[in-house]
Amino acid sequence: MVLDGRITKEEFNNFALALIEKSQQLNDQWERIEHAVGNNIVYYLRKRNYHRLVEMKRNSSTDDSSMIADDDDKDMVLQDCTTIEPEDNCCTTLPEISNSKSNQQVYHVYDYHIVYSPAYAVPVLYFDAKTLDGRRLTLDDIWNTVNLEYATNIQYDAWSLISQQEHPLLGRVFFFIHPCHTSDFMNIISGKGSNQKLYLCTWLTAVGPVVGLQLPTSYFV
């Protein structure tokens, strides 16, 4: 039972199985990974996405195809290319960028991990981001593509939203969305009669878009 927006490790594992089952039905490429910690087994979820980096008018959604050329009022936006590599022309349906400086398409590779935090009793979204040639993105690179409108909607202070720390299971540095407000907004959502089995899906729709991770609405059907 979800209490004050928090969940137990057992609930996390059950919700993760529900998400994986739906992902398999939708061919959405989420994986459930088993990881040994001492004599215990810990589970986390993993997905890789390819994104094309594009310039768009500020306050416009990624569904709006109006790219811009010479406009200071602009944002860099991650457009999801699902899990198909750019070489397979995953973005052939996306509009071309008219700016001559942007004719060379830029892709970023994001590895998303959903890990349970015993300290906060909520899921945490970790992610590693690289260019296609393997260069790891810096925190400044990440900030340049963060959707702060979503961050505002979930009551995050923009400057404490994303940080870096050692992945709790893998032992190397990842970016992560800080979970300090997760229980607060999940408590509000849970109090509105949402299906508790869809806890992870609901949480992902709130935090994922901040860093380019969109969850299809078909997860809720």
Secondary structure, 3 states (H helix, E strand, C coil): CCECCECCHHHHHHHHHHHHHHHHHHCCCCEEEEEEECCEEEEEEEEEEEEEEEEEECCCCCCCCCECCCCCCEEEEEEECCCCCHHHCCCCCCCCCCCHHHCCCEEEEEEEEEEEECCCCEEEEEEEEEECCCCECCHHHHHCCCCHHHHHHCCCCHHHHEEEEECCCCCCEEEEECHHHHHHHHHHHHCCCCCHHHHHHHHHHHHHHHHCCCCCHHHHC
